[in-house]
Amino acid sequence: MHFTRADFPEDFVFGAATAAYQIEGHGFGGAGSTHWDTFAATPGNVLGAQDGAVACDHYHRYAEDLDLLQAAGMDAYRFSTSWARVMPEGRGPVNQDGLDFYDRLVDAMLARGLKPYQTLYHWEMPSALSDLGGWTNRDVANWFGDFTEVIMDRIGDRVEAVATLNEPWCIAFLSHFLGHHAPGLRDLRAAARAMHHVNLAHGEAMQRLRARNQKNCGIVLNFDYAVPADNDPDTLAATDLQDGIANRWFIEAITKGTYPTVVTDGFGDHMPKNWQDDMDLISKPIDWLGVNYYTRHIIAPDREQPWPSIKALDDPLPKTDMDWAIFPEGLKNFLVRLSNDYVGDMPVFVTENGMAGDDRLSDDAVDDPIRAQFVNDHILATKDAIDAGANVKGFFYWSLLDNYEWAFGYDKRFGIVHVDYETQKRTPKASYHALAQALKTNR
């Protein structure tokens, strides 16, 4: 690694991130069914029909995992709290075992000197609420607000920061229009409603958090760098639309109370009635912004398909095991763009950045030089953004552990720690050791 802590501001936070359903083992501790459980049980949705019932058994092994963070010299841990673990039916009765687990987890972080960065929702919609339409149902905002109150009343006094939602584009568009994630819909009307209701749920949760005087409240958005394939006007228009759907929709709603007209025109009458009346609640101030960044896409118009009539072309850059192009400059671009155009001096965190690799365990070690270079280059891109004036306050690698990678099951490995899913043995990879060495360098 070609950086040290001395290259960053004194209060800059280094950490790693995970998500509840991907690591905990949802079959433990009285957790309720989620739409990922039913999505995975449907043939063709998830590789090998694998689900998160066991995952990395973090539910029982969390102390070992937190020890790995501490040993690496991390400052913080970004984790999520499962709605269905806390409220198995999404509403009504509370699972005390679930609350007790998160109570123990937060205390264990603090005992190791790790700052807890909580995400309220990372994609595990309770099945009972999915039956009622989930994110397509306007009532989801109040359901989510109620969950927010229950979990924050238990651990809110000890977390360093809280994000309402993780990657609303994935929650809404990827899952309701493209159909790649649960609930697996390919429906324009459902997508338009989910795209709005996810923002409404954020606004409602923020209102509940403010009522409790919760500190450091924000949201985590994912950004995808869109590059036009050429300078043809149709190509530039397709690229602008892609940027509008993937990037501007959420940040503009939250910071400006507006949606890009290029997207609302496409959704048309499928948008919820009187959606404009919700924008004031959606755009109430946040304290910080989380930025998830992984890759770029080369965009071209697809005249053979209906709206949005966009396709991604093959990218000549080197790619990860997810077939995602490696483009660190995109991270710097977004951090600077967001600071200049949307959030000003508001603290910004890189809440996810990482890569999947074809990692092989050999002689009780994993050599992953491409990942080590990836981490190095993206952390340096973050430094470049700071030097350009962005108020970036932290970097969380995704992910601490190899884990359940949603529709890819257990096939893709993002972790800096290798997990043998049969034995649950953890083996820190070479990238973990390289990052730990860099973080141990004193200022």
VENGIKA-V876308 format. One record per residue. N is the residue number from 1. RES is the residue in one small letter. OMEGA is omega in radians with two decimals (none if undefined). NEAR is the number of other C-alpha atoms within 8 Angstrom. D_CENTER is the distance of its C-alpha to the mean C-alpha in whole Angstrom. Layout:
N:RES:OMEGA:NEAR:D_CENTER + N:RES:OMEGA:NEAR:D_CENTER
This chain:
1:m:-3.08:8:25 + 2:h:3.06:5:27 + 3:f:3.00:9:25 + 4:t:3.09:11:26 + 5:r:-3.12:12:25 + 6:a:3.13:10:28 + 7:d:-3.04:7:26 + 8:f:3.12:8:24 + 9:p:-3.06:8:24 + 10:e:-3.07:5:26 + 11:d:-3.13:5:23 + 12:f:-3.04:9:20 + 13:v:3.00:10:18 + 14:f:3.14:10:17 + 15:g:3.05:14:14 + 16:a:-3.03:15:12 + 17:a:3.01:14:9 + 18:t:3.04:13:9 + 19:a:-2.98:10:8 + 20:a:-3.03:11:11 + 21:y:-3.06:13:12 + 22:q:-3.06:14:12 + 23:i:-2.90:17:14 + 24:e:-2.93:13:16 + 25:g:-2.98:15:19 + 26:h:3.07:13:19 + 27:g:-3.09:9:22 + 28:f:2.90:9:23 + 29:g:3.04:9:24 + 30:g:3.11:10:25 + 31:a:3.13:14:21 + 32:g:3.11:12:22 + 33:s:3.07:12:21 + 34:t:3.09:12:18 + 35:h:3.02:13:17 + 36:w:3.09:11:16 + 37:d:-3.12:10:19 + 38:t:3.08:10:21 + 39:f:-3.12:12:19 + 40:a:-3.12:13:20 + 41:a:3.13:10:23 + 42:t:-3.05:9:24 + 43:p:3.04:7:26 + 44:g:-3.08:6:24 + 45:n:-3.06:12:20 + 46:v:3.13:14:19 + 47:l:3.13:10:21 + 48:g:-3.09:5:24 + 49:a:-3.11:12:23 + 50:q:3.12:10:21 + 51:d:-3.06:13:19 + 52:g:-3.07:14:17 + 53:a:3.12:8:20 + 54:v:3.14:12:21 + 55:a:3.14:16:18 + 56:c:-3.12:13:18 + 57:d:3.09:11:20 + 58:h:3.13:11:18 + 59:y:3.13:11:20 + 60:h:-2.99:6:23 + 61:r:-3.05:8:22 + 62:y:-3.12:9:20 + 63:a:3.10:8:23 + 64:e:-3.11:7:23 + 65:d:3.09:9:20 + 66:l:3.05:11:20 + 67:d:3.12:9:23 + 68:l:3.08:8:21 + 69:l:-3.14:13:19 + 70:q:-3.12:12:22 + 71:a:3.12:8:24 + 72:a:3.14:13:22 + 73:g:3.12:9:23 + 74:m:3.11:15:19 + 75:d:-2.96:11:19 + 76:a:3.10:12:16 + 77:y:3.06:15:14 + 78:r:-3.09:14:10 + 79:f:3.05:12:10 + 80:s:-3.13:12:10 + 81:t:-3.04:14:13 + 82:s:3.09:12:14 + 83:w:-3.07:14:15 + 84:a:3.04:15:18 + 85:r:-3.10:14:19 + 86:v:-3.14:16:20 + 87:m:-2.97:15:21 + 88:p:3.11:16:22 + 89:e:-3.13:13:23 + 90:g:3.10:14:21 + 91:r:3.00:9:24 + 92:g:-2.98:6:27 + 93:p:3.13:7:27 + 94:v:3.09:7:25 + 95:n:-3.08:12:25 + 96:q:3.10:7:26 + 97:d:3.10:9:25 + 98:g:3.09:12:22 + 99:l:3.14:11:22 + 100:d:3.13:8:24 + 101:f:-3.12:9:22 + 102:y:3.04:10:19 + 103:d:3.12:10:22 + 104:r:-3.09:8:23 + 105:l:-3.13:9:20 + 106:v:3.11:12:20 + 107:d:3.14:8:23 + 108:a:3.05:10:23 + 109:m:-3.09:13:20 + 110:l:3.13:10:23 + 111:a:-3.14:7:26 + 112:r:3.12:9:24 + 113:g:-3.14:8:24 + 114:l:3.10:12:20 + 115:k:-3.13:11:18 + 116:p:3.03:15:16 + 117:y:-2.99:13:12 + 118:q:2.92:13:11 + 119:t:-3.08:14:9 + 120:l:-3.05:13:11 + 121:y:3.05:12:9 + 122:h:2.82:14:7 + 123:w:-3.07:6:9 + 124:e:3.09:12:12 + 125:m:3.07:13:15 + 126:p:-3.07:15:18 + 127:s:-3.11:13:21 + 128:a:3.10:10:23 + 129:l:3.05:12:21 + 130:s:3.09:12:20 + 131:d:-3.12:7:24 + 132:l:3.13:7:24 + 133:g:3.07:8:22 + 134:g:-3.06:10:19 + 135:w:3.06:12:17 + 136:t:-3.10:11:20 + 137:n:-3.11:11:22 + 138:r:-3.13:7:22 + 139:d:-3.12:6:23 + 140:v:-3.13:13:19 + 141:a:3.12:14:19 + 142:n:3.07:9:22 + 143:w:-3.12:10:21 + 144:f:3.08:11:17 + 145:g:3.12:12:19 + 146:d:3.08:9:22 + 147:f:3.13:13:19 + 148:t:-3.13:12:18 + 149:e:-3.08:10:21 + 150:v:-3.07:8:22 + 151:i:-3.11:11:19 + 152:m:3.07:9:20 + 153:d:-3.12:8:23 + 154:r:-3.02:9:23 + 155:i:-3.05:11:21 + 156:g:-3.12:9:20 + 157:d:-3.03:8:23 + 158:r:-3.13:7:22 + 159:v:-3.14:12:18 + 160:e:-3.13:10:18 + 161:a:3.12:11:15 + 162:v:3.01:14:13 + 163:a:3.13:14:10 + 164:t:-3.00:14:11 + 165:l:3.01:12:8 + 166:n:3.00:13:4 + 167:e:3.14:11:5 + 168:p:3.06:13:8 + 169:w:3.11:12:10 + 170:c:3.12:9:9 + 171:i:-2.98:13:10 + 172:a:-2.98:14:13 + 173:f:-3.14:12:14 + 174:l:-3.01:12:13 + 175:s:-3.06:17:14 + 176:h:3.10:18:17 + 177:f:3.13:13:19 + 178:l:3.02:10:18 + 179:g:-3.05:12:18 + 180:h:-3.13:9:16 + 181:h:3.10:12:14 + 182:a:0.17:10:15 + 183:p:3.02:11:17 + 184:g:3.13:12:18 + 185:l:2.99:11:20 + 186:r:-2.93:10:22 + 187:d:-3.07:8:23 + 188:l:-3.13:10:23 + 189:r:3.11:9:24 + 190:a:-3.13:12:21 + 191:a:-3.13:15:19 + 192:a:-3.13:12:20 + 193:r:3.10:14:21 + 194:a:3.14:15:17 + 195:m:3.10:12:16 + 196:h:-3.05:11:18 + 197:h:3.11:14:18 + 198:v:3.06:13:14 + 199:n:3.10:13:15 + 200:l:3.10:12:18 + 201:a:3.05:13:16 + 202:h:-3.12:13:14 + 203:g:3.12:12:18 + 204:e:3.12:14:19 + 205:a:3.10:13:17 + 206:m:3.12:12:18 + 207:q:3.12:8:21 + 208:r:3.13:11:21 + 209:l:3.13:12:20 + 210:r:-3.14:8:22 + 211:a:3.12:7:25 + 212:r:-3.11:6:24 + 213:n:3.12:6:24 + 214:q:-3.11:10:21 + 215:k:2.99:7:20 + 216:n:-3.10:9:17 + 217:c:-3.12:14:15 + 218:g:3.13:13:13 + 219:i:3.12:14:10 + 220:v:3.13:14:6 + 221:l:3.04:14:7 + 222:n:-3.09:13:7 + 223:f:-3.09:11:10 + 224:d:-3.02:12:13 + 225:y:-3.09:9:16 + 226:a:-3.11:11:19 + 227:v:3.10:9:22 + 228:p:-3.13:12:25 + 229:a:3.12:9:27 + 230:d:-3.08:7:31 + 231:n:3.08:7:32 + 232:d:-3.12:6:33 + 233:p:3.11:6:33 + 234:d:3.10:8:31 + 235:t:3.12:14:29 + 236:l:3.10:11:28 + 237:a:3.11:8:28 + 238:a:3.13:15:25 + 239:t:3.10:13:23 + 240:d:3.12:8:23 + 241:l:3.09:11:22 + 242:q:3.11:12:19 + 243:d:3.12:12:18 + 244:g:-3.13:12:19 + 245:i:-2.99:9:17 + 246:a:-2.97:11:14 + 247:n:-2.96:12:14 + 248:r:-3.08:11:17 + 249:w:-3.01:12:16 + 250:f:-3.09:12:14 + 251:i:3.10:11:15 + 252:e:3.11:13:18 + 253:a:-3.03:14:18 + 254:i:-3.06:12:17 + 255:t:-3.07:11:19 + 256:k:-3.14:9:22 + 257:g:-3.13:11:22 + 258:t:2.97:7:23 + 259:y:3.06:11:21 + 260:p:-3.11:10:22 + 261:t:3.13:6:26 + 262:v:3.11:8:25 + 263:v:3.13:12:22 + 264:t:3.07:10:24 + 265:d:3.12:7:27 + 266:g:3.10:8:26 + 267:f:3.06:11:25 + 268:g:-3.07:7:28 + 269:d:3.13:5:29 + 270:h:3.06:10:26 + 271:m:3.10:12:25 + 272:p:3.12:9:25 + 273:k:3.08:4:29 + 274:n:-3.14:6:29 + 275:w:-3.11:9:25 + 276:q:-3.11:5:26 + 277:d:-3.11:6:28 + 278:d:-2.94:9:24 + 279:m:3.11:11:23 + 280:d:3.11:8:24 + 281:l:-3.11:9:22 + 282:i:-3.01:14:19 + 283:s:3.02:12:20 + 284:k:-3.01:10:21 + 285:p:2.97:6:20 + 286:i:-3.11:9:17 + 287:d:-3.12:9:18 + 288:w:3.13:12:15 + 289:l:3.03:13:12 + 290:g:-3.10:13:9 + 291:v:3.02:14:8 + 292:n:-3.11:13:6 + 293:y:-3.14:12:9 + 294:y:-2.91:13:11 + 295:t:3.02:12:14 + 296:r:3.04:13:17 + 297:h:3.06:12:19 + 298:i:-2.93:12:22 + 299:i:3.05:16:23 + 300:a:3.07:15:26 + 301:p:3.08:10:28 + 302:d:-3.02:8:28 + 303:r:-3.14:7:32 + 304:e:-3.09:5:32 + 305:q:3.05:8:29 + 306:p:-3.14:6:29 + 307:w:0.19:6:26 + 308:p:3.03:8:24 + 309:s:-3.10:11:26 + 310:i:2.99:13:24 + 311:k:3.09:8:24 + 312:a:3.13:8:22 + 313:l:3.10:9:25 + 314:d:-3.12:5:25 + 315:d:-3.11:7:24 + 316:p:-3.11:5:26 + 317:l:2.99:7:24 + 318:p:-3.03:6:23 + 319:k:3.06:9:20 + 320:t:3.13:11:18 + 321:d:3.02:10:19 + 322:m:-3.05:9:16 + 323:d:3.09:6:19 + 324:w:3.14:10:16 + 325:a:3.13:13:19 + 326:i:-3.02:12:18 + 327:f:-3.09:9:19 + 328:p:-3.11:11:18 + 329:e:3.11:8:20 + 330:g:3.12:11:17 + 331:l:3.09:13:15 + 332:k:-3.10:12:18 + 333:n:-3.11:9:19 + 334:f:-3.13:9:16 + 335:l:3.12:14:16 + 336:v:-3.14:12:20 + 337:r:-3.13:9:20 + 338:l:3.13:10:17 + 339:s:-3.09:14:20 + 340:n:-2.95:9:23 + 341:d:-2.97:7:22 + 342:y:-2.94:11:20 + 343:v:3.10:9:19 + 344:g:-3.10:8:22 + 345:d:3.12:7:22 + 346:m:3.07:10:19 + 347:p:3.11:10:17 + 348:v:3.09:14:14 + 349:f:2.90:13:12 + 350:v:-3.02:13:10 + 351:t:2.99:14:7 + 352:e:2.95:14:6 + 353:n:-3.11:12:10 + 354:g:-3.10:12:11 + 355:m:3.01:13:14 + 356:a:3.12:11:15 + 357:g:3.09:12:19 + 358:d:-2.96:7:22 + 359:d:-3.13:8:22 + 360:r:3.09:6:26 + 361:l:-3.14:8:27 + 362:s:-3.12:6:31 + 363:d:3.08:4:33 + 364:d:3.11:6:30 + 365:a:3.07:10:28 + 366:v:3.10:13:26 + 367:d:-3.08:9:26 + 368:d:-3.07:11:23 + 369:p:-3.14:8:25 + 370:i:3.11:6:22 + 371:r:3.12:11:19 + 372:a:3.10:13:21 + 373:q:3.12:9:22 + 374:f:-3.14:12:19 + 375:v:-3.14:10:17 + 376:n:-3.04:11:21 + 377:d:-3.13:9:20 + 378:h:3.04:12:17 + 379:i:3.07:9:18 + 380:l:3.05:9:21 + 381:a:3.06:12:19 + 382:t:3.09:12:18 + 383:k:3.11:10:21 + 384:d:3.11:9:23 + 385:a:3.08:14:21 + 386:i:3.13:10:22 + 387:d:3.13:7:25 + 388:a:3.03:7:25 + 389:g:3.13:8:24 + 390:a:-3.09:13:21 + 391:n:-3.10:10:20 + 392:v:-3.01:13:17 + 393:k:-3.13:11:17 + 394:g:-3.14:12:15 + 395:f:3.11:13:13 + 396:f:3.08:15:11 + 397:y:2.99:13:11 + 398:w:0.12:13:9 + 399:s:3.02:13:11 + 400:l:-3.03:13:14 + 401:l:2.78:12:15 + 402:d:-3.04:13:15 + 403:n:3.10:14:14 + 404:y:-3.06:14:14 + 405:e:2.99:11:12 + 406:w:-3.05:9:12 + 407:a:3.11:10:15 + 408:f:3.13:10:16 + 409:g:-3.12:14:17 + 410:y:-3.05:9:18 + 411:d:-3.05:7:19 + 412:k:-3.06:14:16 + 413:r:3.13:14:16 + 414:f:-2.93:14:13 + 415:g:2.87:12:15 + 416:i:3.02:13:17 + 417:v:3.12:12:19 + 418:h:3.08:14:20 + 419:v:2.97:12:21 + 420:d:-2.99:8:24 + 421:y:3.09:8:23 + 422:e:-3.11:4:26 + 423:t:-3.05:5:27 + 424:q:3.08:9:24 + 425:k:3.08:7:25 + 426:r:3.08:8:23 + 427:t:3.09:10:24 + 428:p:3.14:12:23 + 429:k:3.12:13:23 + 430:a:3.12:13:24 + 431:s:3.06:13:21 + 432:y:-3.11:11:21 + 433:h:3.13:10:24 + 434:a:3.12:10:24 + 435:l:3.11:11:21 + 436:a:3.13:12:23 + 437:q:3.12:9:26 + 438:a:-3.09:12:25 + 439:l:3.13:12:24 + 440:k:3.14:9:27 + 441:t:-3.09:9:29 + 442:n:3.04:7:30 + 443:r:none:5:30
